[in-house]
Amino acid sequence: VQLVESGGGLVQPGGSLKLSCAASGFTFSSAVMRWYRQAPGKEREWVAGITSSGAIRHFADSVKGRFTISRDNSKNTVYLQMNSLKPEDTAVYYCNTIDYWGKGTLVTVSS
């Protein structure tokens, strides 16, 4: 199983970023996918999840209304669209399914 995140970077407050997670080594179209994040000095926290078909999506209260999760089962990829970014969104963002994790991509929100 391999999960590879990309799309992180430096963005100003109020800006947007779209993260991608390319998956391989398992039946992606059958898997629930999740995004987590870990800010400096804090524990890893769940951000969003999406069911295998994409029909059901859930978000942490801290990102609800600003972040959207989606997937393309033909590309074995899950996305996290992040809008209206705040400095407190600064973190390493991880893709997850079951017990498997990517290495993360760093998002820094700063002016």
Residue pairs with C-beta under 8 A, 6 or more apart in sequence:
1 23
1 24
1 25
1 26
1 97
1 100
2 23
2 24
2 25
3 21
3 22
3 23
3 95
3 96
3 97
3 100
3 101
3 102
4 21
4 22
4 23
4 95
4 102
4 103
5 19
5 20
5 21
5 93
5 94
5 95
5 102
5 103
5 104
5 105
6 19
6 20
6 21
6 22
6 105
7 17
7 18
7 19
7 20
7 105
8 17
8 19
8 92
8 93
8 105
8 106
8 107
8 108
9 17
9 106
9 107
9 108
10 108
10 110
11 17
11 85
11 107
11 108
11 109
12 85
12 109
12 110
12 111
13 85
13 86
13 87
13 109
13 110
13 111
14 84
14 85
15 85
15 109
16 81
16 82
16 83
16 84
16 85
17 82
17 85
17 107
18 79
18 80
18 81
18 82
19 35
19 79
19 80
19 82
19 93
19 105
19 107
20 77
20 78
20 79
21 33
21 35
21 77
21 78
21 79
21 80
21 95
21 102
22 75
22 76
22 77
23 31
23 33
23 76
23 77
23 78
23 95
23 97
24 76
26 97
26 100
28 73
28 76
29 52
29 73
30 52
31 52
31 97
31 98
32 49
32 50
32 51
32 52
32 97
33 49
33 50
33 69
33 71
33 78
33 95
33 96
33 97
34 46
34 47
34 48
34 49
34 50
34 95
34 96
34 97
35 46
35 47
35 48
35 49
35 69
35 78
35 80
35 93
35 94
35 95
35 96
36 44
36 45
36 46
36 47
36 93
36 94
36 96
37 44
37 45
37 47
37 89
37 91
37 92
37 93
37 94
37 107
38 44
38 45
38 91
38 92
38 94
38 104
39 88
39 90
39 91
40 90
40 91
42 91
44 94
45 60
46 60
47 59
47 60
47 63
47 67
47 80
47 93
48 57
48 58
48 59
48 60
48 63
48 67
48 69
48 80
49 57
49 58
49 69
50 56
50 57
50 58
50 69
50 70
50 71
50 78
51 57
52 73
54 70
54 71
54 73
57 68
57 69
57 70
59 67
59 69
62 88
63 82
63 89
66 82
66 83
66 84
66 85
67 80
67 81
67 82
67 83
68 80
68 81
68 83
69 78
69 79
69 80
69 81
70 78
70 79
70 81
71 77
71 78
71 79
72 79
78 95
80 93
82 89
82 107
85 107
85 109
86 109
87 109
87 110
88 109
89 107
89 109
90 107
90 108
90 109
90 110
91 106
91 107
92 104
92 105
92 106
92 107
93 104
93 105
93 106
93 107
94 101
94 102
94 103
94 104
95 101
95 102
96 102
